[in-house]
Amino acid sequence: MPPAAYTCPMTRYAARVRRILPHDARHVFSELDSPEKIQDFLEALPTNFETDGESNHSPLQVLKMKKAHCFEGAVFAAAVLAYHGERPLLMDFETIPKDEDHTVALFKRKRHWGALSKTNHAVLRYRDPVYATPREIAMSYFHEYYLYDGTKSMIAYSSPFDLSRFAPEEWITTEKNLDWLMTKMSKSGYFSIVPPNTKLRKATRVELEALNLTMQPDPRKKRMG
């Protein structure tokens, strides 16, 4: 095929995303034309505390529900990146059983990586595109990942998980829960972080106090005394 006739796969994917989005959603996506704007949108979006039961809403459902938790926010951010012709990539952080995984959307500017993150806390947030590799981004979250007793809880991170392998109708505009997508990502392979027999220092009192700094009160938890 002559170069003039070649169309980048992500350009074709972006065109498909635009075709399937309702007008109102397309308007929102078009306005979020930079990582900074996407992050600002995520931070303004109320947190989905799943008080009515667990959910993994699609980006279109997030717009309808007007709330999101970390996985829903990351998938929403990836969908907006895909709309603008960028590859929709997720990275998941695996934790010890007492804690919860966290998922972010990755983006790249020139040769450097950044991350978009939906969180209610003062930690595990946005990353500017200053990291040379996805691993560098993952390691930047390690120190921030701890329980209320100070235990460091992040143990592994996934490879960038490319959502463009799936039709956009399956994960962007569907009304069905994306449990299947979370399952596929969880089985995609992880890289361990903590070397065997490594003793980790616990988070200090001042670091633990940061867990009390939230954007919204969490109805499921009591604040630390």
Protein Blocks (a to p, Z undefined) as FASTA:
>chain_A
ZZklpccfklmmmmmmmmmpcfklmmmmmmmmcfklmmmmmmmpccdehlnopcdddfkl
mmmnopacfklmmmmmmmmmmmnopacddddddddfkbccdddddddehjbccdddddfb
fghiacddfbfbfklmmmmmmmmpccfkopafbfbdcddddfklpcfklmmmpcbdcklm
mmmmmmnopadfbdghiacddddfklmmmmmpcfbdcfkbccdZZ
